[in-house]
Amino acid sequence: MPTAPPAPRARVGSSGKRATNLSLSIDVLDAARQLDINLSQVCDTYLREVVHREQERRWREEHADFVAAYNATLETEGLPLDEWRSF
């Protein structure tokens, strides 16, 4: 059975951005346009924040066992080289 050709990719400009399609609520879109809000900038900034928070959440989830074990070790053994600390 033949496979479908890959979907065409949008060109990436020199700014490192790619055009994309979004579906937005009409009322919010109209209000943003009336307020001269740069939709691309707002979407990019907010999405960047959401991606960063999700990456942090996943890192904490993936490394929770190690962090717990490390903290337990510190509780029982103290900080490494603590006896030479001068502060």
C-alpha positions as a printed NumPy array, in Angstrom:
array([[  0.   ,   0.   ,   0.   ],
       [  1.547,   3.373,  -0.951],
       [  2.188,   5.864,   1.808],
       [  1.011,   9.45 ,   1.7  ],
       [  3.64 ,  12.051,   0.907],
       [  4.832,  14.069,   3.88 ],
       [  2.941,  17.273,   4.583],
       [  4.676,  20.349,   3.19 ],
       [  6.533,  22.326,   5.808],
       [  6.203,  26.056,   6.075],
       [  9.332,  27.978,   5.312],
       [ 11.309,  29.256,   8.243],
       [ 12.326,  32.87 ,   7.849],
       [ 15.577,  34.436,   8.932],
       [ 13.899,  35.322,  12.24 ],
       [ 13.649,  31.638,  13.133],
       [  9.867,  31.748,  13.052],
       [  7.433,  29.612,  11.094],
       [  3.956,  30.579,   9.955],
       [  1.2  ,  28.46 ,  11.44 ],
       [ -2.57 ,  28.34 ,  11.627],
       [ -4.415,  28.854,  14.891],
       [ -8.074,  28.693,  15.778],
       [ -9.01 ,  31.488,  18.159],
       [-12.278,  32.597,  19.686],
       [-13.847,  35.261,  17.486],
       [-14.66 ,  37.63 ,  20.345],
       [-11.14 ,  37.525,  21.753],
       [ -9.585,  37.895,  18.317],
       [-11.783,  40.911,  17.51 ],
       [-11.   ,  42.531,  20.868],
       [ -7.257,  41.962,  20.403],
       [ -7.345,  43.514,  16.948],
       [ -9.271,  46.536,  18.249],
       [ -6.591,  46.979,  20.906],
       [ -3.789,  46.623,  18.318],
       [ -2.339,  43.613,  20.151],
       [  0.357,  41.768,  18.218],
       [ -1.122,  38.262,  18.131],
       [  2.063,  36.563,  16.981],
       [  4.118,  38.129,  19.733],
       [  1.571,  37.367,  22.464],
       [  1.069,  33.776,  21.318],
       [  4.811,  33.193,  20.996],
       [  5.569,  34.674,  24.42 ],
       [  2.795,  32.804,  26.204],
       [  3.521,  29.516,  24.449],
       [  7.198,  29.872,  25.37 ],
       [  6.177,  30.266,  29.046],
       [  3.823,  27.266,  28.887],
       [  6.497,  25.107,  27.243],
       [  9.054,  26.143,  29.872],
       [  6.698,  25.316,  32.761],
       [  5.838,  21.948,  31.216],
       [  9.509,  21.119,  30.668],
       [ 10.212,  21.967,  34.313],
       [  7.251,  19.887,  35.504],
       [  8.369,  16.887,  33.467],
       [ 11.968,  17.226,  34.658],
       [ 10.811,  17.277,  38.296],
       [  8.589,  14.266,  37.644],
       [ 11.313,  12.289,  35.855],
       [ 13.937,  13.057,  38.505],
       [ 11.753,  12.906,  41.63 ],
       [ 13.269,   9.597,  42.779],
       [ 16.819,  10.906,  42.464],
       [ 15.997,  14.169,  44.259],
       [ 14.279,  12.285,  47.077],
       [ 17.244,   9.895,  47.424],
       [ 19.727,  12.776,  47.376],
       [ 17.761,  14.683,  50.015],
       [ 17.566,  11.561,  52.17 ],
       [ 21.331,  11.132,  51.86 ],
       [ 21.879,  14.74 ,  52.914],
       [ 19.588,  14.214,  55.894],
       [ 21.528,  11.185,  57.11 ],
       [ 25.091,  12.087,  56.07 ],
       [ 25.028,  15.895,  55.9  ],
       [ 26.644,  18.011,  53.222],
       [ 29.807,  16.734,  51.584],
       [ 32.899,  18.526,  52.945],
       [ 30.703,  20.206,  55.577],
       [ 33.401,  19.827,  58.217],
       [ 35.698,  22.168,  56.232],
       [ 33.061,  24.828,  55.631],
       [ 34.095,  28.196,  57.094],
       [ 30.707,  29.928,  57.04 ]])
